[in-house]
Amino acid sequence: MPSSEHIVSSFDRDLEAIQAQIMRMGGLVEEAISRATEALETRDVEQARAVRAGDSAIDALEEQVNEEAARIIAQRQPIATDLRTVLTVFRVSTNLERIGDYAKNIAKRTETIIDSPPVNGTAASLRRMARQVELMLKDVLDAYIQRDAVLAADVRARDRDVDQMYSALFREYLTFMMEDPRNITTCMHLHFMAKNIERMGDHVTSIAEQVIYLVTGELPDDDRPKQDGTALDAGHGL
């Protein structure tokens, strides 16, 4: 019979391995956000295609993480804090996979509008918004590894900034469409890209809430800070 100490050590190693996969997945997602919005700004169709192709690696990692987490639950039968740790893995990986999907969708729409005339600085504005989400994602992954509920709460609060940027871009696109009907198709695609980035921010916020739950045992009991939406907030834009 293995000793209790040996079982604990094996469980810790399992958790370390699965958290390493989560961090690898997070790194790929950060890169996908950056490369997708860079492809839009630089009008680089090959890079956009590479982002779409790279999403399969994120999906594969999510599957591996979830399979490993399920195996840990079945074999180790964790309780209390240990069970909370494993359950959080499922939720973090799912949110990361969804963020990757939104990056892929931005790349897909970039390919669609690549031959259309650019609309005054809109690509650069989208990239700035995406950069905000990238920084939030980096911080929330740090909070997850460090079990830092304070940093996670800070990330959660910063989602309001992303919402405000989205609302400003939405109004900007409406102006461009009204000024010149030839901008309508491109601006509609840009709007859905902005919506994709706003949804990324929501998923980062969900991860932040899971970190708070992991550390404290409770989800935040206050309403998530949100900026008012817009009339065109329909669906995920996928």
C-alpha angles and dihedrals in degrees: 000000000000116000122252089245090054091051092050091049092051091048091051090051090050090052093047091052094049092046089052088056090050090053092048089050090049091052091053091049092050089051092048092054092049096045095044094054092040089054089054094049095044093037090233107163094181091057090048089053090048090054091052092048092047093058090081090068090055091049091049092051092050089054091049093048093049093046091050092047090050090050091051091052092048096046104032099032092208120202137198113350094004092055090047089053093053094044090052089057091062093051096045093049092048092052092047091051091052092050088052089053091054091051089051090051092052089053090049092052090046089060089051096054099031093109095045119098111266117254114232109287095321094128092054090050091052091050091052090052091049090049089058089055091046091055091047090051092050091050095046091051088051088050090051094052094042094042088233110164092177093058090045090053090050091053090049091054092049092064087082088067090055090050091051091050090050092051091049092050091048091056090046092054091050090054093050091049093050092047094052124011089205087073094058100092095044093044091050089055090046090050091055090048089053089048089051090054091047089053089049087058090053091053092048087052090051089054089050090053090050090052090053089049091048093052101037104024091237135087116232108277096206124085115269109258107253135172117226112274129230136247092257095054093122120149128317098298091239 
